[in-house]
Amino acid sequence: MSNTPKPGLQPLTDSAYAWLAPDGSWGWSNAGLIVDGEQSLLVDTLFDLELTDRMLRTMRKAEPRSATIDTLVNTHANGDHCHGNELVAGARIIASSASAAEMNELPPEAMAAIMEAAATMGKVGEYFLHCFGQFRFSGITHTPPNSTFDGRLDLLVGDKPVHLIEVGPAHTRGDVLVHSPADRTVFTGDILFIEGTPIMWQGPVANWIKACRLIEAMDVDHIVPGHGPITDKQGVVKVRQYLEYVRDQARARFDAGMGAFEAARDIELREYSSWSDPERIAVNVDSLYREFSDNAAVTDIFELFTRMAQMAGFTENGAPEKRP
């Protein structure tokens, strides 16, 4: 069921919708809307205010009875899922406790400063612009959650039950699934990247694999990933198999004494090489090595982006290499 996504608002049922980005790559995230009567729950906002405003206006046209968002759930702390929060600041904004804390570490003001400095940062700056240059971070007011939970939280949207299930740390520290049984739908946040390479900022990988198996076991018809097209159970299996494959390949190289970046460059991605942003393996292997060595020290984010820039073919002057 993974086909090229039709961007915009897609009805899943008569009371649940997916908002699909035109591209599943860096920053182009999906969101969702669950409604019942005059009550509504929004799953995630987008990377900047213009994108979020366009999404909200489209949702209001589709569901005029639910013109005001009552509840917003941020599935995790990455800015492409929460930077637009200020546009629904009157809502109850919910995230896991771990996500709420993590959101404060890279607020939109910090992202704006990085992008302003990118032109002076050489290769890694050019890669930042390649990844994030289409978004506008200036003028965004950091709007964190005003309600947090740990483990699980059961809500009602009108008379419709909605379950928030914390499955992190995995992709980030506090990833959350949003499950609407009445709509036979689950919004997964970045536990699922479909037709794109997952990126494991946090781990452990076992938690992420367990989260995939939880989705595989759910009685759902509609699986909305954080990035990429709406998928089915087979799409979930493919993400899990990628994680298992990279884990096993990285472990063999760790045991052989190979460094993390050397290992990332050495692993043959096989069928996964066609997924977008394959250079994210540099981050995935680094996180796995941290796990294998039981080392809590996190590699500097600029170092990780430098490694990805190299693997993506950016040269010292920042331009992508021309491939023969």
C-alpha positions in Angstrom: 0.0 0.0 0.0 3.0 2.3 -0.1 2.4 4.5 -3.2 3.5 8.0 -3.9 1.5 10.1 -1.5 -1.1 12.5 -2.7 -0.3 15.6 -0.6 -2.8 17.4 1.6 -5.8 16.2 3.6 -6.8 12.7 3.0 -10.0 11.2 4.6 -9.4 7.8 6.3 -12.9 7.5 7.7 -15.8 9.9 7.9 -14.2 11.3 11.1 -10.5 10.8 10.8 -8.0 12.4 8.4 -4.4 12.2 7.5 -2.4 15.3 6.4 0.3 14.1 4.0 3.4 16.1 3.1 4.3 16.2 -0.6 7.7 14.7 0.3 8.8 12.3 3.0 12.3 13.7 3.4 13.8 16.0 6.0 11.2 18.2 7.6 8.3 17.1 5.4 6.1 15.5 8.1 2.6 14.1 8.2 -0.1 14.9 10.7 -3.7 13.8 11.5 -7.1 14.9 12.7 -9.6 12.9 14.7 -13.1 14.3 15.2 -16.4 13.3 16.9 -19.3 15.8 16.9 -17.8 19.2 17.8 -14.7 17.8 19.5 -11.4 17.4 17.7 -7.9 16.1 18.3 -4.9 17.1 16.1 -2.0 14.8 15.8 1.2 17.0 15.4 1.8 20.4 13.9 4.3 21.1 11.1 7.8 22.5 10.7 6.8 26.2 10.3 3.9 28.5 10.7 3.0 28.8 7.0 2.8 25.0 6.5 0.8 24.6 9.7 -1.6 27.4 8.9 -2.3 26.0 5.5 -3.1 22.6 7.1 -5.4 24.0 9.7 -7.3 26.1 7.2 -7.8 22.9 5.1 -9.0 21.0 8.1 -11.5 23.7 9.1 -13.0 23.5 5.6 -13.3 19.7 5.8 -14.7 19.8 9.4 -16.5 23.1 10.0 -18.1 21.7 13.2 -14.6 21.2 14.7 -13.2 24.6 13.6 -11.4 24.9 17.0 -8.8 22.3 17.9 -9.6 21.1 21.4 -6.6 18.8 21.9 -3.2 18.6 20.2 -0.9 15.6 20.7 2.8 16.0 19.7 4.1 12.5 18.9 7.7 13.5 19.7 10.1 16.4 20.1 11.4 17.0 16.6 10.5 20.5 15.3 8.7 19.2 12.2 6.1 17.8 14.5 5.7 20.7 17.0 7.0 24.0 15.6 3.5 25.0 14.6 2.0 24.6 18.1 1.5 28.3 18.6 -1.3 28.3 16.1 -3.3 26.0 18.4 -2.1 27.6 21.6 -5.6 27.6 23.1 -5.8 23.8 23.0 -4.7 21.2 25.5 -1.3 20.3 24.1 -0.2 16.8 25.2 3.1 15.0 24.9 5.0 12.5 26.9 7.1 13.9 29.7 10.3 12.9 28.0 9.2 14.7 24.7 8.2 17.8 26.6 11.7 18.1 28.1 13.4 17.3 24.9 11.5 20.1 23.0 13.3 22.7 25.0 16.7 21.7 23.8 16.3 22.8 20.1 13.5 25.4 20.0 12.7 27.1 16.8 14.9 30.1 17.7 17.9 27.8 17.8 17.0 26.3 14.5 16.6 29.8 13.0 20.1 30.7 14.2 21.7 27.6 12.8 20.1 28.3 9.4 21.2 31.9 9.4 24.8 30.7 10.1 24.7 27.8 7.6 26.2 29.8 4.7 29.4 30.2 6.8 29.6 26.6 7.9 31.1 25.0 4.8 30.1 21.5 3.9 27.8 20.8 6.8 26.1 24.2 6.4 25.3 23.4 2.8 23.9 20.1 3.9 21.7 21.9 6.5 20.4 24.1 3.7 19.8 21.1 1.5 17.8 19.5 4.3 16.0 22.5 5.8 16.4 25.5 3.5 12.7 25.3 2.4 11.4 26.1 5.8 11.1 29.4 7.7 12.0 29.2 11.4 12.2 32.9 12.2 9.2 34.4 14.1 8.1 31.1 15.6 7.2 31.2 19.3 8.2 28.1 21.1 4.9 26.6 22.4 5.6 23.5 24.6 3.0 21.1 25.8 0.8 22.1 28.7 0.0 18.6 29.7 2.2 15.5 29.9 2.0 11.8 30.7 4.1 8.7 31.0 3.3 5.3 29.6 -0.3 5.6 28.4 -3.1 8.1 28.4 -6.7 7.3 27.4 -8.7 10.2 26.0 -12.2 10.8 24.6 -12.8 12.9 21.5 -16.5 13.4 21.8 -17.6 9.8 22.6 -14.7 8.3 20.7 -11.8 6.7 22.7 -8.3 7.6 21.7 -5.2 5.9 23.2 -1.8 7.6 23.5 0.9 4.9 23.9 4.4 5.9 24.8 6.9 3.6 22.9 10.0 5.7 23.3 12.8 6.1 23.8 13.3 5.0 20.3 13.5 7.5 17.4 13.6 10.2 20.2 13.3 10.1 23.9 9.5 10.0 24.2 7.8 8.7 21.0 4.0 8.3 21.2 1.5 6.4 19.1 -2.0 7.8 18.7 -4.5 5.0 18.3 -8.2 5.5 17.4 -9.9 2.1 17.6 -13.2 3.4 16.3 -11.5 4.7 13.1 -9.2 1.6 12.9 -6.4 4.0 12.6 -3.0 4.6 14.2 -0.8 7.7 13.8 2.8 6.6 14.4 4.8 9.7 14.4 8.4 9.0 13.4 8.3 5.4 14.6 7.5 4.9 10.9 9.3 6.4 7.9 7.8 4.8 4.7 10.0 4.8 1.6 12.5 6.9 3.6 15.3 5.9 5.9 14.5 5.9 9.6 16.8 7.9 11.8 17.6 6.8 15.4 18.6 9.9 17.4 18.0 8.1 20.7 17.4 4.3 20.8 17.7 1.7 22.1 16.9 -0.1 18.9 15.0 -2.9 20.8 12.4 -0.3 21.9 11.8 0.7 18.2 11.6 -2.9 17.1 9.1 -3.5 19.9 7.0 -0.5 18.8 6.9 -1.9 15.2 5.7 -5.2 16.5 3.0 -3.4 18.6 1.7 -1.7 15.4 1.9 -5.0 13.5 -0.4 -6.5 16.2 -3.0 -3.7 16.1 -6.4 -4.2 14.7 -6.2 -1.3 12.3 -6.8 -0.5 8.6 -5.0 2.8 8.4 -1.4 3.4 9.4 -0.2 6.9 9.1 3.6 7.3 9.4 5.5 10.4 10.4 6.9 10.6 6.9 5.9 9.1 3.6 2.7 7.6 2.3 0.0 5.9 4.3 1.0 2.3 4.7 -0.2 -1.2 5.8 1.3 -3.9 8.0 3.9 -4.9 5.4 5.2 -1.3 5.4 5.7 -1.7 9.2 7.5 -5.0 8.7 9.9 -3.4 6.3 10.9 -0.6 8.8 11.4 -3.3 11.5 13.5 -5.4 9.2 15.7 -2.4 8.3 16.3 -1.8 12.0 17.1 -5.4 12.6 19.4 -5.5 9.6 21.4 -2.4 10.5 21.6 -3.6 14.1 23.1 -6.9 13.1 25.5 -5.4 10.6 26.6 -2.7 13.0 27.1 -5.3 15.8 29.4 -7.4 13.6 31.6 -4.4 12.8 31.6 -3.2 16.4 32.8 -6.6 17.5 35.5 -6.5 14.8 36.8 -3.2 16.2 35.6 -1.0 13.3 34.8 2.7 14.2 31.2 3.9 13.9 31.6 6.1 10.9 33.7 3.5 9.1 31.1 0.9 9.8 28.3 3.1 8.5 30.2 3.6 5.2 30.9 -0.1 5.0 27.4 -1.5 5.5 25.8 -2.5 2.2 22.2 -1.2 2.2 20.9 -3.6 -0.4 17.2 -3.1 -1.0 17.2 -0.2 1.5 19.5 1.9 -0.7 16.4 3.1 -2.7 14.9 4.7 0.3 15.4 8.5 0.6 18.1 9.9 2.8 20.2 6.6 3.1 23.0 8.7 4.7 21.1 8.6 7.9 22.7 5.3 8.5 25.6 7.3 9.9 23.4 8.4 12.8 21.9 5.0 13.2 25.2 3.2 13.5 26.5 5.9 15.9 23.5 5.3 18.2 23.9 1.6 18.0 27.6 1.8 18.9 26.7 3.9 21.9 24.2 1.2 22.9 26.7 -1.6 22.3 29.4 0.1 24.4 27.0 1.2 27.1 28.3 4.7 26.6 25.9 7.5 27.6 27.9 10.2 25.8 26.0 11.5 22.8 27.9 12.5 19.6 27.8 16.2 18.8 24.9 17.0 16.4 27.2 18.9 14.0 29.5 16.0 13.8 26.6 13.7 12.9 25.4 16.1 10.2 29.0 16.3 8.9 29.1 12.5 8.6 25.7 12.5 6.8 26.9 15.3 4.5 29.9 13.2 3.5 27.8 10.2 2.9 25.3 12.2 0.8 28.2 13.3 -1.5 28.8 16.8 -0.3 32.3 18.0 -1.1 34.5 20.3 1.0 33.1 23.4 -0.7 29.6 22.2 0.1 28.4 21.2 -3.4 27.2 17.7 -4.0 29.7 15.6 -6.0 28.8 14.8 -9.6 28.4 11.1 -9.9 29.8 9.4 -13.0 
